[in-house]
Amino acid sequence: MATDTPAAGLSNLAQEDRRFPPDPAFAAQAVASSALYEQARADRLGFWAQQARSLLDWSRDFTTTLDWDDAPFAKWFEDGQLNVAYNCADRHVAAGNGERVAIHFEGEPGDTRTITYAELTALVKKCANVLLSLGVRKGDRVAIYLPMIPEAVVAMLACARIGAAHSVVFGGFSADALRSRIQDAEASLVITSDGGYRRGKATALKPAVDTALASGADTVSNVLVVRRTGQDVEWTPGRDLWWHEAMEQADDEHVAEPMDAEQPLFILYTSGTTGNPKGILHTSGGYLTQVAFTHRNVFDLHPQTDVYWCTADVGWVTGHSYVVYGPLANGATQVIYEGTPETPHQGRWWEIVAKFGVTILYTAPTAIRTFMKWGEQIPAQHDLSSLRLLGSVGESINPEAWMWYRRVIGADRTPIVDTWWQTETGAIMVSPLPGVTTTKPGSAQVPLPGISVDVLSDAGEPVPNEQAGYLVLTEPWPAMLRGIWGDPDRYKETYWSRFEHRYFAGDGAKRDEDGDIWLLGRVDDVMNVSGHRLSTIEIESALVSHPKVAEAAVVGAADETTGQAVCAFVILRSGAQEGPDIGTELREHVANQIGGIAKPRKILVVAELPKTRSGKIMRRLLRDVAEKRHIGDVTTLADSSVMDLIASGLDSASQE
């Protein structure tokens, strides 16, 4: 069966032999311990019940931990009641921590705001009253289309406070994408801003809302507009209101109402390979339990002393779980940054780390590889000695990028937690625990306590170590999605039909000889070359391990002879010389690392790769170029001109 599974026969990643045991001094102070695994193995449901009660304040205790009778629709802590916003704000004030900083905000132009937990609580109360004054009630939906500013966090918490589900739409999405999400959720209110700052310029957001509402999103009664940039905006009297004016008029006090644990908290849309975007539904008690637990233990959080920075936008699930709900439930002090890593200079992030004394940094491999390309002399100009833990999220991290991250950013001493999870899982599922796990560059490693995973063949049987298969989750987990908004059949078909009674994540994976998990990328990112199934991530990792290469993206292009041919797009490190033989050099390197079958047919050296504003590489567009098709929709790219440069350069690419 191994030949029918992703990347069968390839073992380059899983042969990684570098190991980093926990530092004894770190381990002695670590939040997590190996006892967590033992407790979860002994009584999985009891373990999650204990986490729920110890990490959160409940208005009414639950008597049932999990109801799985209507599988695959789960109910966690169903008869319990809590208020998510109270847990993220008010209770820290009640505990005497109101003066602790909740948010250090850094705007791209350099403006700053410091918001304590007492101030955050006051803002959320006022915003809750604003929503109520606009007719928003428990069970309604609110669309949020904002840049990375504190008002985005306040708006999300205010929705949670009154029991309205929010649907946050990433500020880089088009008016059409916004319209479809508003329509699907039947949102009654949109919260937006005049614009935000990006790459040194004020960008507009309100016009996209106006276009979306004019083109069919007719469930919206009001648009609440934050003044961020001061640019002129079109105004619809009776519909549009300024945020600051509404907040000034709102009452100061609002009592948080207890909500059922299964009260819908948010809908977050994720694109499918086919069909309309899927509205992933998350509820309250189980979700907040798992994001609080994972944030505390995976990041070794000491809320009295740590300054935490997750660089994700709230438009993505990482921003929901590890900017808003997890950190604030745990009373953390965190940094929120509005802009891009290179504005006004390429050391901007490291300047922020030094300014605020950031101790925990959580970012994407794409960003790390970009910093590799720019060169290590840039972070070397800044004091990064405050950093004590580094995290990675969004896609698998190549071993060489992992090592660069540890050596250059972490001074060869910080633990790295490479985390695997999804919009659908709601929270981290597979990750090392700092102070406990001996880490391996590039491996997500082990399921967290209370999480059950397996790697299966096409036939649904567990595959042996060192063989590739499909990653599945075998038991329900607290933060799991409760379905696709308005489409229960699509939920069952998408996630539960491939393997009976098991959630199929859509990712290929393998376990190494120690049983640690290595992610091989999305199943649709597996190529079939002359009957051999090759994983894009293994070939990309081989390319990035070459000393000249900072980043690589690999796609399979249709080929009459071999079925598919490997096409590689590479970015060279700062100072690396391209030279006429670079293609041959890199092809031979891949052959040595993996095998001759994996050698790219074409290699194109590029200045940039097509990435969304969240940093995801759009391999679909690279496939279009490689197969000489019309290039698809580029509206979500951070820079759409990248595709024109790649298309013009492909014909001159080094080819075997």
Solvent accessible surface area in square Angstrom, and as a share of the most:
residue,aa,sasa,rsa
1,M,134,0.60
2,A,28,0.22
3,T,106,0.62
4,D,66,0.34
5,T,0,0.00
6,P,0,0.00
7,A,0,0.00
8,A,23,0.18
9,G,81,0.78
10,L,13,0.06
11,S,37,0.24
12,N,29,0.15
13,L,8,0.04
14,A,9,0.07
15,Q,126,0.56
16,E,21,0.09
17,D,114,0.59
18,R,78,0.28
19,R,85,0.31
20,F,41,0.17
21,P,94,0.59
22,P,41,0.26
23,D,76,0.40
24,P,108,0.68
25,A,71,0.55
26,F,32,0.13
27,A,39,0.30
28,A,79,0.62
29,Q,128,0.57
30,A,22,0.17
31,V,34,0.20
32,A,5,0.04
33,S,52,0.34
34,S,62,0.40
35,A,37,0.29
36,L,24,0.12
37,Y,39,0.15
38,E,99,0.45
39,Q,76,0.34
40,A,6,0.05
41,R,180,0.66
42,A,88,0.69
43,D,81,0.42
44,R,48,0.17
45,L,65,0.32
46,G,31,0.30
47,F,4,0.02
48,W,1,0.00
49,A,9,0.07
50,Q,97,0.43
51,Q,15,0.07
52,A,0,0.00
53,R,112,0.41
54,S,80,0.52
55,L,22,0.11
56,L,6,0.03
57,D,64,0.33
58,W,43,0.15
59,S,71,0.46
60,R,121,0.44
61,D,80,0.41
62,F,3,0.01
63,T,118,0.69
64,T,59,0.34
65,T,25,0.14
66,L,30,0.15
67,D,40,0.21
68,W,73,0.26
69,D,138,0.72
70,D,93,0.48
71,A,51,0.39
72,P,15,0.09
73,F,48,0.20
74,A,4,0.03
75,K,84,0.35
76,W,0,0.00
77,F,0,0.00
78,E,67,0.30
79,D,51,0.27
80,G,0,0.00
81,Q,42,0.19
82,L,1,0.00
83,N,6,0.03
84,V,4,0.02
85,A,0,0.00
86,Y,75,0.29
87,N,0,0.00
88,C,0,0.00
89,A,0,0.00
90,D,18,0.09
91,R,35,0.13
92,H,17,0.08
93,V,56,0.32
94,A,82,0.64
95,A,75,0.58
96,G,66,0.64
97,N,48,0.24
98,G,8,0.08
99,E,142,0.64
100,R,48,0.18
101,V,33,0.19
102,A,0,0.00
103,I,0,0.00
104,H,33,0.15
105,F,2,0.01
106,E,4,0.02
107,G,0,0.00
108,E,7,0.03
109,P,82,0.52
110,G,37,0.36
111,D,58,0.30
112,T,67,0.39
113,R,95,0.35
114,T,77,0.45
115,I,7,0.03
116,T,19,0.11
117,Y,0,0.00
118,A,35,0.27
119,E,87,0.39
120,L,0,0.00
121,T,10,0.06
122,A,51,0.40
123,L,49,0.24
124,V,0,0.00
125,K,34,0.14
126,K,44,0.19
127,C,0,0.00
128,A,0,0.00
129,N,26,0.13
130,V,4,0.03
131,L,0,0.00
132,L,53,0.26
133,S,89,0.57
134,L,39,0.19
135,G,45,0.44
136,V,2,0.01
137,R,125,0.46
138,K,98,0.41
139,G,35,0.34
140,D,42,0.22
141,R,40,0.15
142,V,0,0.00
143,A,1,0.01
144,I,0,0.00
145,Y,3,0.01
146,L,4,0.02
147,P,16,0.10
148,M,13,0.06
149,I,3,0.01
150,P,1,0.01
151,E,23,0.10
152,A,0,0.00
153,V,1,0.01
154,V,3,0.01
155,A,0,0.00
156,M,0,0.00
157,L,0,0.00
158,A,0,0.00
159,C,0,0.00
160,A,6,0.05
161,R,1,0.00
162,I,10,0.05
163,G,2,0.02
164,A,1,0.01
165,A,3,0.02
166,H,0,0.00
167,S,1,0.01
168,V,7,0.04
169,V,2,0.01
170,F,10,0.04
171,G,8,0.08
172,G,16,0.15
173,F,26,0.11
174,S,39,0.25
175,A,20,0.15
176,D,89,0.46
177,A,20,0.15
178,L,0,0.00
179,R,51,0.19
180,S,35,0.22
181,R,15,0.05
182,I,1,0.01
183,Q,68,0.30
184,D,68,0.35
185,A,0,0.00
186,E,98,0.44
187,A,0,0.00
188,S,33,0.21
189,L,2,0.01
190,V,0,0.00
191,I,0,0.00
192,T,0,0.00
193,S,0,0.00
194,D,0,0.00
195,G,0,0.00
196,G,3,0.03
197,Y,52,0.20
198,R,41,0.15
199,R,108,0.39
200,G,58,0.56
201,K,137,0.58
202,A,53,0.41
203,T,49,0.29
204,A,55,0.43
205,L,11,0.06
206,K,1,0.00
207,P,67,0.42
208,A,21,0.16
209,V,0,0.00
210,D,31,0.16
211,T,74,0.43
212,A,0,0.00
213,L,21,0.11
214,A,92,0.72
215,S,64,0.41
216,G,31,0.30
217,A,3,0.02
218,D,125,0.65
219,T,54,0.31
220,V,20,0.11
221,S,71,0.46
222,N,22,0.11
223,V,0,0.00
224,L,1,0.01
225,V,0,0.00
226,V,6,0.03
227,R,133,0.49
228,R,47,0.17
229,T,26,0.15
230,G,51,0.49
231,Q,53,0.24
232,D,146,0.75
233,V,33,0.19
234,E,136,0.61
235,W,87,0.31
236,T,56,0.33
237,P,116,0.73
238,G,78,0.75
239,R,43,0.16
240,D,9,0.05
241,L,54,0.27
242,W,39,0.14
243,W,17,0.06
244,H,59,0.26
245,E,81,0.36
246,A,15,0.12
247,M,14,0.06
248,E,132,0.59
249,Q,150,0.67
250,A,17,0.13
251,D,102,0.53
252,D,91,0.47
253,E,123,0.55
254,H,28,0.13
255,V,134,0.77
256,A,18,0.14
257,E,79,0.35
258,P,57,0.36
259,M,4,0.02
260,D,67,0.35
261,A,0,0.00
262,E,35,0.16
263,Q,25,0.11
264,P,44,0.28
265,L,3,0.02
266,F,0,0.00
267,I,0,0.00
268,L,8,0.04
269,Y,17,0.06
270,T,31,0.18
271,S,83,0.54
272,G,26,0.25
273,T,120,0.70
274,T,110,0.64
275,G,69,0.66
276,N,115,0.59
277,P,39,0.25
278,K,16,0.07
279,G,2,0.02
280,I,0,0.00
281,L,25,0.13
282,H,0,0.00
283,T,6,0.03
284,S,4,0.02
285,G,0,0.00
286,G,0,0.00
287,Y,1,0.00
288,L,0,0.00
289,T,0,0.00
290,Q,0,0.00
291,V,0,0.00
292,A,0,0.00
293,F,2,0.01
294,T,1,0.01
295,H,0,0.00
296,R,97,0.36
297,N,4,0.02
298,V,1,0.00
299,F,0,0.00
300,D,3,0.02
301,L,4,0.02
302,H,56,0.25
303,P,32,0.20
304,Q,139,0.62
305,T,105,0.61
306,D,4,0.02
307,V,22,0.13
308,Y,0,0.00
309,W,2,0.01
310,C,2,0.01
311,T,35,0.20
312,A,21,0.17
313,D,28,0.14
314,V,2,0.01
315,G,4,0.04
316,W,69,0.24
317,V,14,0.08
318,T,15,0.08
319,G,0,0.00
320,H,0,0.00
321,S,0,0.00
322,Y,0,0.00
323,V,1,0.00
324,V,0,0.00
325,Y,0,0.00
326,G,0,0.00
327,P,0,0.00
328,L,0,0.00
329,A,1,0.01
330,N,20,0.10
331,G,1,0.01
332,A,0,0.00
333,T,14,0.08
334,Q,0,0.00
335,V,1,0.00
336,I,2,0.01
337,Y,15,0.06
338,E,10,0.04
339,G,13,0.13
340,T,2,0.01
341,P,32,0.20
342,E,50,0.22
343,T,16,0.09
344,P,100,0.63
345,H,69,0.31
346,Q,70,0.31
347,G,3,0.03
348,R,12,0.04
349,W,16,0.06
350,W,2,0.01
351,E,63,0.28
352,I,0,0.00
353,V,0,0.00
354,A,43,0.33
355,K,112,0.48
356,F,35,0.15
357,G,27,0.26
358,V,0,0.00
359,T,19,0.11
360,I,0,0.00
361,L,0,0.00
362,Y,0,0.00
363,T,3,0.02
364,A,24,0.19
365,P,0,0.00
366,T,8,0.04
367,A,16,0.12
368,I,2,0.01
369,R,8,0.03
370,T,22,0.13
371,F,4,0.02
372,M,3,0.02
373,K,25,0.11
374,W,37,0.13
375,G,10,0.09
376,E,75,0.34
377,Q,96,0.43
378,I,23,0.12
379,P,3,0.02
380,A,82,0.64
381,Q,133,0.59
382,H,47,0.21
383,D,93,0.48
384,L,19,0.10
385,S,79,0.51
386,S,37,0.24
387,L,0,0.00
388,R,56,0.20
389,L,0,0.00
390,L,0,0.00
391,G,0,0.00
392,S,0,0.00
393,V,13,0.07
394,G,36,0.35
395,E,44,0.20
396,S,23,0.15
397,I,2,0.01
398,N,5,0.02
399,P,14,0.09
400,E,43,0.19
401,A,0,0.00
402,W,2,0.01
403,M,39,0.18
404,W,9,0.03
405,Y,2,0.01
406,R,31,0.11
407,R,110,0.40
408,V,28,0.16
409,I,4,0.02
410,G,1,0.01
411,A,61,0.47
412,D,78,0.40
413,R,108,0.39
414,T,1,0.00
415,P,26,0.16
416,I,1,0.00
417,V,1,0.00
418,D,7,0.04
419,T,9,0.05
420,W,21,0.08
421,W,23,0.08
422,Q,25,0.11
423,T,24,0.14
424,E,17,0.08
425,T,0,0.00
426,G,0,0.00
427,A,0,0.00
428,I,0,0.00
429,M,1,0.00
430,V,0,0.00
431,S,0,0.00
432,P,3,0.02
433,L,0,0.00
434,P,5,0.03
435,G,14,0.13
436,V,41,0.24
437,T,21,0.12
438,T,53,0.31
439,T,11,0.06
440,K,7,0.03
441,P,0,0.00
442,G,7,0.07
443,S,1,0.01
444,A,4,0.03
445,Q,1,0.01
446,V,39,0.22
447,P,34,0.22
448,L,3,0.01
449,P,3,0.02
450,G,8,0.08
451,I,16,0.08
452,S,34,0.22
453,V,16,0.09
454,D,29,0.15
455,V,1,0.01
456,L,0,0.00
457,S,4,0.02
458,D,43,0.22
459,A,59,0.46
460,G,8,0.08
461,E,107,0.48
462,P,82,0.52
463,V,22,0.13
464,P,82,0.52
465,N,66,0.34
466,E,69,0.31
467,Q,67,0.30
468,A,1,0.01
469,G,0,0.00
470,Y,12,0.05
471,L,0,0.00
472,V,0,0.00
473,L,2,0.01
474,T,45,0.26
475,E,75,0.34
476,P,5,0.03
477,W,2,0.01
478,P,0,0.00
479,A,0,0.00
480,M,0,0.00
481,L,0,0.00
482,R,22,0.08
483,G,4,0.04
484,I,9,0.04
485,W,60,0.21
486,G,75,0.72
487,D,52,0.27
488,P,73,0.46
489,D,99,0.51
490,R,59,0.21
491,Y,0,0.00
492,K,84,0.36
493,E,119,0.53
494,T,56,0.33
495,Y,12,0.04
496,W,26,0.09
497,S,66,0.42
498,R,100,0.36
499,F,6,0.03
500,E,124,0.56
501,H,143,0.64
502,R,61,0.22
503,Y,0,0.00
504,F,29,0.12
505,A,5,0.04
506,G,12,0.11
507,D,12,0.06
508,G,0,0.00
509,A,0,0.00
510,K,1,0.00
511,R,54,0.20
512,D,2,0.01
513,E,124,0.56
514,D,89,0.46
515,G,23,0.23
516,D,15,0.08
517,I,0,0.00
518,W,1,0.00
519,L,13,0.06
520,L,0,0.00
521,G,18,0.18
522,R,105,0.38
523,V,39,0.23
524,D,81,0.42
525,D,20,0.10
526,V,18,0.10
527,M,4,0.02
528,N,60,0.31
529,V,11,0.06
530,S,61,0.40
531,G,62,0.60
532,H,97,0.43
533,R,61,0.22
534,L,2,0.01
535,S,0,0.00
536,T,5,0.03
537,I,16,0.08
538,E,0,0.00
539,I,0,0.00
540,E,9,0.04
541,S,5,0.03
542,A,1,0.00
543,L,0,0.00
544,V,1,0.00
545,S,32,0.21
546,H,12,0.06
547,P,101,0.64
548,K,58,0.25
549,V,0,0.00
550,A,0,0.00
551,E,1,0.00
552,A,3,0.02
553,A,0,0.00
554,V,0,0.00
555,V,0,0.00
556,G,1,0.01
557,A,6,0.05
558,A,76,0.59
559,D,32,0.16
560,E,188,0.84
561,T,125,0.73
562,T,26,0.15
563,G,46,0.45
564,Q,48,0.21
565,A,8,0.06
566,V,3,0.02
567,C,5,0.03
568,A,1,0.01
569,F,1,0.00
570,V,0,0.00
571,I,3,0.02
572,L,23,0.11
573,R,59,0.22
574,S,65,0.42
575,G,70,0.67
576,A,29,0.23
577,Q,137,0.61
578,E,89,0.40
579,G,41,0.40
580,P,137,0.86
581,D,98,0.51
582,I,9,0.05
583,G,1,0.01
584,T,78,0.46
585,E,67,0.30
586,L,0,0.00
587,R,16,0.06
588,E,80,0.36
589,H,35,0.15
590,V,0,0.00
591,A,22,0.17
592,N,123,0.63
593,Q,71,0.32
594,I,33,0.17
595,G,21,0.20
596,G,49,0.48
597,I,67,0.34
598,A,0,0.00
599,K,52,0.22
600,P,0,0.00
601,R,72,0.26
602,K,32,0.13
603,I,2,0.01
604,L,15,0.08
605,V,37,0.21
606,V,16,0.09
607,A,79,0.61
608,E,79,0.35
609,L,4,0.02
610,P,1,0.00
611,K,29,0.12
612,T,15,0.09
613,R,72,0.26
614,S,40,0.26
615,G,17,0.16
616,K,96,0.41
617,I,12,0.06
618,M,35,0.16
619,R,36,0.13
620,R,100,0.37
621,L,0,0.00
622,L,0,0.00
623,R,60,0.22
624,D,10,0.05
625,V,8,0.05
626,A,11,0.09
627,E,48,0.21
628,K,146,0.62
629,R,118,0.43
630,H,171,0.76
631,I,39,0.20
632,G,26,0.25
633,D,88,0.46
634,V,41,0.24
635,T,80,0.47
636,T,34,0.20
637,L,14,0.07
638,A,36,0.28
639,D,74,0.38
640,S,56,0.36
641,S,57,0.37
642,V,10,0.06
643,M,3,0.01
644,D,99,0.51
645,L,125,0.62
646,I,3,0.02
647,A,42,0.32
648,S,88,0.57
649,G,18,0.17
650,L,7,0.04
651,D,116,0.60
652,S,97,0.63
653,A,14,0.11
654,S,36,0.23
655,Q,107,0.48
656,E,107,0.48
